[in-house]
């Protein structure tokens, strides 16, 4: 289900609680992120970026610095 959401919405789902965050940001969710980013027309992340980190850089409106 999450792979059909826009990347920004998946990031918001990941922030709902610790257990969901663990699932959404785990390496086993790599396929979900790949599909999510592909369906939204997002280019492939650079080699040194994970898919969630890439999505956060492109779609997140919050600054943590």
KADA-V928280 format. One line per field, one symbol per residue. phi: phi as a letter, one per 40 degrees, with the letter a starting at -180 (. if undefined). burial: I if it has 16 or more other C-alpha atoms within 10 Angstrom, else O. Layout:
phi->???
burial->???
This chain:
phi->.cccccdcccccccccacccddcccccccdcccccdccccgccdccccbcccccccccbcbcbbc
burial->OOIIIIIIOIIOOIOOOOOOIOOIIOOOIOOIIIIIIIOOOOOOOOOOOOIIOIIIOOOOOOOOO
